[in-house]
Amino acid sequence: MLCPLTPSLPGLCSYVSLCVCVCALQPVNRAIIWDRIVTNEEDALIDMQSDNEYTINDQFSRLRGRELKVTLHYDVMPIVGLLHTRNNVCSTSFTMPENYM
């Protein structure tokens, strides 16, 4: 997923905190699989195919064949003022395979 964040970096912004979550829909469980803090425009173009920071461990095989939703969330931290939170900026769903290690 390529995500340009330049419009989210206003002039009086200290940083933007990003996270990508994977959510199992029933029961609702959420795990952060990627996060980053962006402090300048050079770092505001995110290529997530080359950045996989955290893994999902299915300890009891409860995710086999389950539908998962991947969502992007971010917070804009101004130098002065209130934190601006954006949830579910973009999302996609996929089904876990029935068999894996």
N, C-alpha and C positions, 0 to 999 in steps of 0.2 A: 504494500500500500504506500503510495507516494502522497505526502500531505504537505502542501505549502502553507506555512503558518505566518507569513509576513504580515497579512492584514491584522493578525491578532497581537502584533507588537507595536502598540502605540508609543508615541514619544516619551511619555512619562511612565513607562513600564519598567519595573525592576527585573522581572523574569516571567516566563510562562512554564508552568509545571504540567507535563503530559503523562498520561498513563493509558495503557490498553488493557482492558479486562476481558476475561473469558467467563461467561456465565452459563451454568447448566440451568435450564428453565424450570425443571420440576424435580426435586425441590430446588429452590433458588440457592445456588452457591456461586460465589464470585472469586476469581483469582486474578491478580495482576501478573501479566506475562511480560510487560515491557514498561519502562518509565524513563523519563528524561527531563532535565531542566534546560530550557532554552533561554539564553541571555542576550543573544544578538541575532541579527538577520542572516548571517552566514550559516548559523546552525538551525535556521527555521525551516529548511527543506528536509523532511524526514523520509528516509528510505528504509522501511521496516523489513524488507526482504533480506537486507544484509545485517540487521541488528536483531538477534533473538537473545534476549537477556535472561529470561527465566523459563523453566520448563514446567509442564503439568505432569505430575505423577499420579497415576490412577492406581492407588495402593490396593483397593479392594475390587477392581474391575467393574466399577459402577458406571463408568462413562461409556462403555462399549455400546455402540449403536445409538447413543443419545445425541440429541440436537443441542449444539452449543452456539451461543451468540457472542461475537467479538465486537466490542465497542470502544470508541476513543472518547476520553474525557480530558478536559484541561481546565486549569485555573490561571487567570491573569493576575499577577501580583503587582499592583501599582506601587510607585515609590511612596505615595501618600494616598490614603483612601481605602475603600472597601475592596476585598477580594472578589473577583468576578469568576464564577464557576460555570462551566459549560459541560453538561452531561450528555452522553449519547450523541456526540457531534456527527459521527457516521458509524454505521454498523453493518455487519454481515453475519450470516448464519451458515453453519456447516454441520454435517453429521459425522460423528466419530465412527471409525471402522469397527466391525464386529470382532476382528482378530488383530491383535498387535502384541508386541512383547511386553 
